[in-house]
């Protein structure tokens, strides 16, 4: 038997909680300093040219900073960096967030998590407004590959370690 539910906000959110996604910290740099937030709504678009997308709530206090910066970096977290996710998702002052890890810079100047599983340093090629969110398309300018190993996903409203096969 198939259960069919209305496409209301609660049911949609429950369905999305069942879609596992990598945990990422999205960073940028502007005249006001470094900024960052936690996101799981990140996706590869194409490999030629290398392009990714990031979704950001337009009600976020950082929304205008990211739109005006014209660049961002997707930092893909490892299980050892799980504690950074709530830090960048919370209300901690922005400058303090960046004191919890080591950061480097690549092509755009956006903060890159030195020990990230991978980091994709991008310039914004397009922003599309959809409902409550901005979809930022980024053309990859530089790639940082950190230690290869386990991944960190968010599924069922909890963090899970994804082990690599030997």
Residue frames relative to the residue before (quaternion, step in Angstrom):
aa qw qx qy qz dx dy dz
X 1.0000 0.0000 0.0000 0.0000 0.00 0.00 0.00
X 0.2660 -0.7610 0.5761 0.1347 3.57 -0.99 0.85
X 0.2514 -0.7438 0.6005 0.1519 3.54 -0.92 0.95
X 0.1169 -0.7839 0.6084 0.0412 3.55 -0.82 1.01
X 0.1188 -0.8037 0.5829 0.0136 3.53 -0.83 1.08
X 0.5668 -0.5757 0.4425 0.3892 3.58 -1.16 0.42
X 0.4709 -0.6716 0.4911 0.2934 3.56 -1.17 0.52
X 0.2201 0.7631 -0.5672 0.2179 3.54 0.66 1.14
X 0.7403 -0.4415 0.2916 0.4148 3.54 -1.32 0.26
X 0.6741 0.5117 -0.3068 0.4354 3.62 0.85 -0.94
X 0.6948 0.4603 -0.2829 0.4747 3.58 0.87 -0.90
X 0.6197 0.5327 -0.3429 0.4633 3.58 1.05 -0.71
X 0.6627 0.4995 -0.3064 0.4664 3.60 0.92 -0.89
X 0.6320 0.5188 -0.3340 0.4689 3.60 1.02 -0.73
X 0.6437 0.5087 -0.3227 0.4719 3.58 0.96 -0.80
X 0.6782 0.4858 -0.2973 0.4643 3.61 0.93 -0.84
X 0.5881 0.5626 -0.3702 0.4479 3.61 1.15 -0.52
X 0.6743 0.4806 -0.2821 0.4845 3.56 1.23 -0.44
X 0.5969 0.5149 -0.3534 0.5037 3.56 1.33 0.10
X 0.2916 -0.7770 0.5326 0.1661 3.58 -0.30 1.22
X 0.0005 0.8012 -0.5974 0.0356 3.56 -1.03 0.80
X 0.5612 -0.5874 0.4666 0.3498 3.54 -1.18 0.63
X 0.3641 -0.7047 0.5668 0.2225 3.55 -1.17 0.65
X 0.0221 -0.8202 0.5676 -0.0681 3.56 -0.74 1.15
X 0.2151 -0.7002 0.6523 0.1947 3.50 -1.30 0.40
X 0.1985 -0.7743 0.5954 0.0813 3.53 -0.75 1.14
X 0.0565 -0.8239 0.5634 -0.0228 3.58 -0.71 1.10
X 0.0032 -0.7608 0.6478 0.0381 3.51 -1.34 0.35
X 0.2431 -0.7318 0.6101 0.1822 3.54 -1.33 0.11
X 0.0227 0.7793 -0.6250 0.0390 3.54 -0.98 0.91
X 0.7519 -0.3689 0.2804 0.4689 3.54 -1.27 -0.10
X 0.6749 0.4922 -0.2806 0.4728 3.57 1.20 -0.54
X 0.6737 -0.4812 0.2977 0.4753 3.59 1.25 -0.01
X 0.7148 -0.4196 0.3419 0.4429 3.53 -1.32 -0.38
X 0.0576 -0.7784 0.6250 0.0096 3.55 -1.13 0.77
X 0.0941 0.8102 -0.5753 0.0612 3.56 -1.14 0.57
X 0.0454 -0.7770 0.6274 0.0226 3.54 -1.28 0.52
X 0.4905 -0.6395 0.5087 0.3029 3.55 -1.28 0.44
X 0.0590 0.8020 -0.5912 0.0614 3.56 -0.99 0.86
X 0.1805 -0.7441 0.6284 0.1377 3.51 -1.19 0.63
X 0.5990 0.5536 -0.3592 0.4536 3.60 1.26 -0.24
X 0.3412 0.6926 -0.5294 0.3517 3.52 0.42 1.38
X 0.0523 0.8203 -0.5636 0.0827 3.57 -0.88 0.88
X 0.4745 -0.6145 0.5501 0.3076 3.53 -1.21 0.62
X 0.2388 -0.7664 0.5800 0.1383 3.58 -1.01 0.81
X 0.7636 -0.1917 0.1780 0.5904 3.58 0.79 -1.06
X 0.3864 -0.7190 0.5192 0.2534 3.58 -1.20 0.42
X 0.7742 0.2347 -0.1595 0.5657 3.61 1.25 -0.01
X 0.4054 -0.4235 -0.7340 0.3428 1.55 -0.19 2.48
X 0.6333 -0.5376 0.3917 0.3955 3.57 -1.15 0.62
X 0.1198 0.7982 -0.5664 0.1665 3.55 -0.49 1.28
X 0.0639 -0.7741 0.6294 0.0224 3.55 -1.07 0.84
X 0.2395 -0.7468 0.5899 0.1921 3.54 -1.29 0.17
X 0.1254 -0.7502 0.6473 0.0493 3.50 -1.28 0.67
X 0.2303 -0.7627 0.5900 0.1307 3.56 -0.96 0.91
X 0.0264 -0.7985 0.6004 -0.0333 3.56 -0.93 0.98
X 0.4810 -0.6691 0.4914 0.2819 3.55 -0.92 0.97
X 0.4412 -0.7156 0.4786 0.2533 3.57 -0.84 0.99
X 0.6197 0.5314 -0.3481 0.4609 3.61 1.25 -0.26
X 0.4513 0.6907 -0.4534 0.3372 3.60 1.24 -0.10
X 0.5261 -0.6372 0.4663 0.3160 3.57 -1.06 0.77
X 0.6909 0.4730 -0.2708 0.4750 3.59 1.22 -0.42
X 0.3880 0.7737 -0.4512 0.2173 3.57 1.26 -0.21
X 0.7133 0.4511 -0.2716 0.4625 3.60 0.72 -1.01
X 0.5976 0.5620 -0.3618 0.4429 3.60 1.06 -0.71
X 0.6903 0.4723 -0.2808 0.4708 3.59 0.87 -0.95
X 0.6425 0.5237 -0.3308 0.4510 3.60 0.96 -0.78
X 0.7234 0.4497 -0.2449 0.4631 3.57 0.92 -0.91
X 0.5986 0.6017 -0.3616 0.3859 3.61 1.10 -0.61
X 0.2854 -0.8006 0.4876 0.1996 3.59 1.05 -0.68
X 0.7671 0.2074 -0.1660 0.5839 3.59 1.24 0.29
X 0.0192 0.7773 -0.6288 0.0012 3.51 -1.31 0.41
X 0.2381 -0.7398 0.6078 0.1628 3.52 -1.33 0.32
X 0.2496 -0.7345 0.6145 0.1438 3.56 -0.97 0.94
X 0.1003 -0.7897 0.6052 0.0055 3.56 -0.58 1.23
X 0.2198 -0.8005 0.5503 0.0899 3.57 -0.42 1.28
X 0.3244 -0.8023 0.4764 0.1556 3.57 -0.53 1.21
X 0.3453 -0.6725 0.6150 0.2243 3.50 -1.34 0.53
X 0.6695 -0.4827 0.3472 0.4452 3.64 -1.17 0.21
X 0.6261 0.5498 -0.3382 0.4374 3.61 1.09 -0.62
X 0.7067 0.4370 -0.2536 0.4953 3.60 1.23 -0.31
X 0.2737 0.8000 -0.4975 0.1941 3.59 1.25 0.25
X 0.6427 0.5507 -0.3376 0.4120 3.61 0.95 -0.78
X 0.5949 0.5706 -0.3716 0.4271 3.63 1.18 -0.36
X 0.5660 0.6339 -0.3834 0.3618 3.58 1.09 -0.64
X 0.7305 0.3898 -0.2767 0.4876 3.67 0.65 -0.90
X 0.5642 0.5842 -0.3947 0.4296 3.61 1.13 -0.50
X 0.7469 0.3919 -0.2168 0.4914 3.58 0.87 -0.97
X 0.6408 0.4953 -0.3286 0.4857 3.58 1.27 -0.16
X 0.6703 0.5547 -0.2781 0.4070 3.58 1.22 -0.43
X 0.6709 -0.5136 0.3916 0.3644 3.48 -1.36 -0.36
X 0.3315 0.7520 -0.5073 0.2594 3.60 1.25 0.21
X 0.5705 -0.5845 0.4330 0.3813 3.62 -1.00 0.71
X 0.6140 -0.6175 0.3565 0.3384 3.55 -0.97 0.96
X 0.6744 0.4965 -0.3185 0.4441 3.61 0.75 -0.93
X 0.6512 0.5287 -0.3158 0.4435 3.59 1.03 -0.75
X 0.5717 0.6044 -0.3779 0.4061 3.60 1.08 -0.66
X 0.7181 0.4734 -0.2465 0.4466 3.55 0.93 -0.90
X 0.5703 0.5947 -0.3884 0.4126 3.62 1.25 -0.05
X 0.6234 0.5870 -0.3233 0.4028 3.61 1.26 -0.20
X 0.7772 0.1722 -0.1259 0.5920 3.60 1.27 0.16
X 0.5111 -0.6089 0.5025 0.3399 3.55 -1.35 0.13
X 0.1202 -0.8044 0.5815 0.0167 3.56 -0.90 1.01
X 0.1204 -0.7594 0.6353 0.0724 3.55 -1.16 0.69
X 0.3571 -0.7108 0.5570 0.2389 3.61 -1.30 0.00
X 0.1775 -0.7564 0.6200 0.1093 3.54 -1.17 0.69
X 0.8697 -0.1342 0.0801 0.4681 3.59 -1.07 -0.71
X 0.7750 0.3862 -0.2127 0.4528 3.61 0.77 -0.96
X 0.4941 -0.6495 0.4371 0.3780 3.58 1.17 -0.50
X 0.4672 0.6542 -0.4577 0.3798 3.60 1.26 0.02
X 0.5578 -0.6061 0.4332 0.3659 3.62 -1.04 0.62
X 0.1335 -0.7692 0.6239 0.0354 3.53 -1.01 0.99
X 0.4021 -0.7079 0.5293 0.2391 3.58 -0.74 1.06
X 0.4448 -0.7472 0.4268 0.2484 3.56 -0.41 1.26
X 0.7793 0.3223 -0.1690 0.5101 3.60 0.96 -0.81
X 0.3004 0.7648 -0.5187 0.2364 3.62 1.18 0.39
X 0.5911 -0.5367 0.4486 0.4018 3.57 -1.19 0.47
X 0.7375 -0.1802 0.1254 0.6387 3.54 1.11 -0.82
X 0.1120 -0.7657 0.6281 0.0810 3.53 -1.25 0.45
X 0.1646 -0.7748 0.6077 0.0574 3.53 -1.00 0.95
X 0.1809 -0.8040 0.5651 0.0384 3.54 -0.40 1.33
X 0.0154 -0.8661 0.4917 -0.0887 3.57 -0.36 1.28
X 0.2723 -0.6639 0.6539 0.2398 3.49 -1.38 0.34
X 0.4901 -0.6610 0.4814 0.3018 3.57 -1.05 0.77
X 0.1847 -0.7952 0.5705 0.0899 3.57 -0.78 1.05
X 0.7954 -0.0481 0.0663 0.6005 3.57 1.16 -0.59
X 0.1009 -0.7507 0.6469 0.0875 3.56 -1.22 0.56
X 0.0900 -0.7832 0.6151 0.0107 3.54 -0.84 1.07
X 0.2992 -0.7495 0.5675 0.1634 3.57 -0.86 0.99
X 0.0644 0.7835 -0.6122 0.0847 3.59 -0.74 1.10
X 0.8322 -0.0931 0.0296 0.5459 3.58 -0.54 1.17
X 0.8327 -0.1809 0.1657 0.4964 3.55 -0.81 -1.07
X 0.7319 0.4469 -0.2088 0.4701 3.59 1.27 -0.23
X 0.3205 -0.6574 0.6357 0.2471 3.49 -1.42 0.30
X 0.2073 -0.7417 0.6251 0.1271 3.55 -0.97 0.89
X 0.1347 -0.8039 0.5784 0.0324 3.55 -0.49 1.27
X 0.1901 -0.7615 0.6120 0.0975 3.56 -0.74 1.09
X 0.0889 -0.8183 0.5678 0.0111 3.57 -0.81 1.01
X 0.2871 -0.7198 0.6086 0.1707 3.54 -0.98 0.93
X 0.4020 -0.7481 0.4780 0.2241 3.56 -0.59 1.17
X 0.1961 -0.7940 0.5714 0.0678 3.55 -0.84 1.11
X 0.7883 -0.0148 0.0381 0.6139 3.58 1.16 -0.63
X 0.1924 -0.7675 0.6048 0.0908 3.54 -1.20 0.66
X 0.1291 -0.7532 0.6421 0.0611 3.54 -1.02 0.93
X 0.1106 -0.7859 0.6062 0.0523 3.59 -0.73 1.05
X 0.2228 -0.7836 0.5725 0.0929 3.54 -0.65 1.17
X 0.7870 -0.2861 0.2143 0.5027 3.54 -1.20 -0.44
X 0.3788 -0.7010 0.5575 0.2332 3.54 -0.97 0.89
X 0.3406 0.7370 -0.5252 0.2547 3.56 -0.85 0.86
X 0.8199 -0.2293 0.1862 0.4905 3.51 -1.19 -0.62
X 0.3272 -0.7317 0.5668 0.1904 3.53 -1.26 0.54
X 0.3142 -0.7168 0.5900 0.1983 3.53 -1.34 0.27
X 0.0142 0.7921 -0.6100 0.0182 3.56 -0.77 1.03
X 0.3133 -0.6925 0.6143 0.2119 3.49 -1.36 0.35
X 0.1656 0.7725 -0.5872 0.1763 3.56 -0.65 1.17
X 0.8368 0.1208 -0.1041 0.5238 3.57 -0.93 0.85
X 0.6117 -0.5911 0.3151 0.4209 3.55 1.17 0.75
X 0.6770 0.4033 -0.2999 0.5377 3.57 1.15 0.71
X 0.4979 -0.6328 0.5065 0.3084 3.55 -1.28 0.46
X 0.0442 -0.7844 0.6186 0.0045 3.54 -1.12 0.74
X 0.3712 -0.7004 0.5713 0.2126 3.52 -1.10 0.84
X 0.1683 -0.7530 0.6288 0.0966 3.56 -0.96 0.91
X 0.2730 -0.7910 0.5315 0.1315 3.55 -0.47 1.22
X 0.4109 -0.6748 0.5501 0.2706 3.55 -1.15 0.63
X 0.4762 -0.6584 0.4997 0.3001 3.54 -1.15 0.58
X 0.4759 -0.6848 0.4808 0.2710 3.54 -1.04 0.82
